[in-house]
Amino acid sequence: EEWPLAEPIWEPLALEKGAKSPGRGSDAATGEGLSERATDERPGSVRSEGEVITTMMLRNIPNRSKVEDVRELLDLNGFTSRYHRIHLPHDARSRCNLGYAFIDFSSAETFQLAMARLGGQRFPNSQSSKVTQVSVAYPKA
């Protein structure tokens, strides 16, 4: 089963004085400061009848990390038992992961919170200087 990446489709609006910038890990989860076009399809919203977005792509995972390390990152950020599945592809020859994972969360609300919290973090117990990035992923039919 393939899970292609869909680039984030939100874009910032002009901010009022004192408003928080809608960058990764900030207002992107709530939709505040987003254009109408982007807000209609922001993470966790319904794209078409019956489809709710709950899957994220987590990038910049250190190559020697295992699924257990991804779980640890999720658990440390308050997502224990709030996701259904983690898919961490590996290279068969090197036995290293490919640097990204797909995570399917249990609800749109949890997904939105994860989008806000998980970007810009380093993996615990890793010497890598990689910083995580998050984006929306849509499962292929």
N, C-alpha and C positions, 0 to 999 in steps of 0.2 A: 504494500500500500504506500503510495507516494503522497507527500504533503508539501505542495509547492508553497513558496514564499510569496506573499502579496505585500507589496510595500505599503507602509502606513499611508492613509489617505486623508489625514487631517492637516490643516494648515492654520497658522496663527492669524488672528485678526489684529487690527490696531488695538493696542491696549490703552485703557484709561489710566490716568495718573494713579500710581500706587498699586496697580493690578499686577499679579504675578504672571511671569512669562509662561506660556504653555509648552515648555520643552519636555523632553523625556523625563519621566519620574515626577512630573508636577501635575498640571491640570489636564493632561492628556487622558487621564482615566475618567474625569468627570465631564469632559467636553466643554468646560468653561474656557472662554477665549478662543473658541473654534468657529470657523465659518459655518454658515447654514449647510452648505454642500457637505462639508466634512462631518458635521454633527449628525447628519442623517445616516452616516455609515461609520460612525466611530466604533471602536472596539466594544463588544458586548451588545451592540444594537442589532436589530433585525434587518438583514440585508434584503431578504425576500421572504415571502410568507412561510413561516415555520422555521426559518434558519436564524439561529442566534450564534454569534461568534464567541467561541470559548477557547480557541487554540492559539497559542503564541509560539513564535520562534525565538529561542534564546540563543544568542550568538556570542562568539569570543570565549568559548569554553576551553580551558586549557586541555591540550590534546591527550594528556595521560589521565584525565578525569574519567570516572566511571559513573554509571547511573546513580550509585549511592551518593556520590559527591553532589550531583544535581539535586537529589532528594534532601541532602543536608542543607543546601542553600535555600531550598523552598521551606524546609522546616524552621530554619533560623529566622525566616522572614514571616512566619505565622501562617504558612499554608499547609501545615500537617493535615493529611486526610482531606484536602480540599481540591484534589486533582484526581483524574481517572487514569491517566497514562502519561508516561515519559518515553519518548522515542529518541535515543541517542545513537545515530548511525556511526559505524566503525569501518575503518579500512581493514579488509581481511588480511592483507599482507603485513602491514605495520602493527596491527592490533591496537591502533590509537583511534580515538574518536575523531570525527571530521570537524570539530569545533563549533557545532551547533546541535540543538535539541528542539524537539517539538513537545509541548506540554499542553495537554487537554484538561482544562479546569472544570470543576463540577457545576459552576454557574457563571452567568455573565457578570455578576457582581464581583465574584472572586477573580475572574479574568481581568476586569478593569483595575482592581486593586493590585494585582500582580504586574500589570503593565506599568503602573505608577511606581511600584517599589523595586522591581528587579533590574531595571536599567542602571548602569553606572556602578555596579558592584564588582568586587573581586571575590574569587572563590576562596572559601575558608580552607585552611590547611594546604594551600598551594603557594609555591614560590613564584608563580607566573604574575606578570604585571598586567595581564589582559583584564580589561574592564568589560562587563557584560553589556550587550545591546539587546533590545527587545523589539519585536514587530509582530503584526497580525499574520496568522497563517490560516489558509483555507484548505481543508482536506479536499483532495481530488475525488470526484464522484466515481 
